[in-house]
Amino acid sequence: MKGNRPPDDTDKHHGEIRRDKKEEIIVERSSLRISAEVTIKCFAHSSCGVVDPVDGVMCNFSNQGCCIETSCAFEAGTILLVRVEKYGCTPSSVPEAKQPRSICLAEVKWRRRIVEKNVIRFGMGLIYLE
């Protein structure tokens, strides 16, 4: 998973529009991303009752959303309850007060399939719901 993130502490493409070549989507970056290695659990928001949690990793975050990787392919538009299980390392250049939200509701905005060493995972961009 670590190989998919930029080698520096933050995403330097602040405010740019980039094209994801795999799924031909346009992603507008409106805030600075902070790299992280945070263990999470995701629950799809459902009115149908209890849903099983999905384990994952938060790869980066900002004040508007985050990027996660899980083994489950949540569709764009899905509302997730994301809960931090274990805070990992954040770059030393980031103030201690700046940590990802411990629990939040967020909407899946995009999804990308990741294949590494014959293991399939899905990277997803989430936007926080206020």
C-alpha positions as CSV (number, residue, x, y, z in Angstrom):
1,M,0.0,0.0,0.0
2,K,2.8,2.4,0.8
3,G,4.1,2.3,-2.8
4,N,0.9,4.0,-4.0
5,R,1.5,7.3,-2.1
6,P,3.9,10.1,-3.0
7,P,7.3,9.9,-1.3
8,D,6.9,13.3,0.4
9,D,4.8,14.2,3.4
10,T,2.1,16.1,1.6
11,D,0.5,16.2,-1.8
12,K,2.1,19.1,-3.6
13,H,-0.7,19.3,-6.2
14,H,-2.8,21.6,-4.1
15,G,-5.6,23.1,-6.1
16,E,-4.8,21.4,-9.4
17,I,-7.0,19.2,-11.4
18,R,-5.5,15.8,-12.3
19,R,-6.8,13.0,-14.5
20,D,-6.8,9.5,-13.2
21,K,-5.6,7.4,-16.1
22,K,-7.1,4.1,-14.9
23,E,-10.8,5.2,-14.7
24,E,-10.7,8.5,-16.6
25,I,-12.0,10.6,-13.7
26,I,-11.1,14.2,-12.8
27,V,-10.3,14.9,-9.2
28,E,-10.1,18.5,-8.1
29,R,-7.8,19.0,-5.1
30,S,-9.0,21.9,-3.0
31,S,-7.0,21.3,0.1
32,L,-3.6,20.0,1.2
33,R,-3.4,16.2,1.8
34,I,-1.4,14.9,4.8
35,S,0.1,11.4,4.4
36,A,-0.9,8.9,7.1
37,E,-0.9,5.2,7.9
38,V,-4.1,4.9,10.1
39,T,-6.0,1.6,10.7
40,I,-9.7,2.1,10.2
41,K,-13.1,0.3,10.2
42,C,-15.8,1.3,7.7
43,F,-19.5,0.7,8.0
44,A,-21.8,1.3,5.0
45,H,-24.6,3.5,6.2
46,S,-27.8,1.5,5.8
47,S,-31.4,1.7,6.9
48,C,-31.6,-2.1,6.6
49,G,-30.0,-2.8,10.0
50,V,-26.5,-3.9,11.1
51,V,-23.8,-4.2,8.5
52,D,-20.5,-6.0,8.9
53,P,-17.5,-3.7,9.3
54,V,-14.7,-3.6,6.7
55,D,-11.1,-3.2,7.7
56,G,-8.9,-0.7,5.9
57,V,-6.2,1.9,6.0
58,M,-6.5,5.7,5.7
59,C,-3.6,6.8,3.4
60,N,-4.0,10.5,3.6
61,F,-6.4,13.1,4.9
62,S,-7.3,16.8,4.8
63,N,-9.8,19.0,6.4
64,Q,-12.4,18.1,3.7
65,G,-11.9,14.4,3.3
66,C,-9.6,11.4,3.2
67,C,-8.3,8.6,1.0
68,I,-8.8,5.0,2.2
69,E,-7.9,1.5,1.0
70,T,-10.1,-1.5,1.7
71,S,-10.8,-4.9,0.3
72,C,-14.4,-3.9,-0.4
73,A,-15.4,-1.9,-3.4
74,F,-17.9,0.7,-2.1
75,E,-19.7,2.5,-5.0
76,A,-19.5,6.2,-5.5
77,G,-22.2,7.9,-3.5
78,T,-22.1,5.4,-0.7
79,I,-22.2,6.9,2.8
80,L,-19.7,5.4,5.2
81,L,-19.2,5.6,8.9
82,V,-15.4,5.6,9.3
83,R,-13.8,4.9,12.7
84,V,-10.1,5.1,13.5
85,E,-8.9,1.9,15.2
86,K,-5.3,2.8,15.5
87,Y,-3.4,6.0,14.7
88,G,-0.2,5.3,12.9
89,C,2.7,7.5,11.9
90,T,2.1,11.0,10.5
91,P,5.0,13.0,9.0
92,S,7.2,14.8,11.5
93,S,6.5,18.1,9.6
94,V,2.8,17.9,10.7
95,P,1.8,19.5,14.0
96,E,0.7,17.0,16.6
97,A,-2.7,18.6,16.8
98,K,-3.4,17.7,13.2
99,Q,-4.7,14.2,13.2
100,P,-7.4,12.6,11.1
101,R,-10.9,12.6,12.6
102,S,-11.5,9.7,15.0
103,I,-15.0,9.0,13.6
104,C,-16.9,10.6,10.8
105,L,-19.6,10.2,8.1
106,A,-18.3,10.5,4.6
107,E,-19.4,10.0,1.0
108,V,-17.4,8.0,-1.5
109,K,-16.6,10.3,-4.4
110,W,-14.4,8.0,-6.5
111,R,-12.9,4.5,-6.5
112,R,-9.8,3.0,-8.0
113,R,-8.8,-0.7,-8.2
114,I,-5.3,-1.5,-6.9
115,V,-3.6,-4.7,-7.7
116,E,-0.3,-5.5,-5.8
117,K,1.3,-8.9,-5.6
118,N,-1.9,-10.6,-6.7
119,V,-3.9,-8.9,-4.0
120,I,-6.8,-6.7,-5.1
121,R,-7.8,-3.7,-3.0
122,F,-9.7,-0.5,-3.7
123,G,-8.6,3.0,-3.1
124,M,-11.4,5.5,-2.5
125,G,-11.7,9.2,-2.0
126,L,-14.1,10.3,0.7
127,I,-15.6,13.7,1.4
128,Y,-16.6,14.5,5.0
129,L,-20.3,15.2,5.6
130,E,-20.9,17.9,8.2
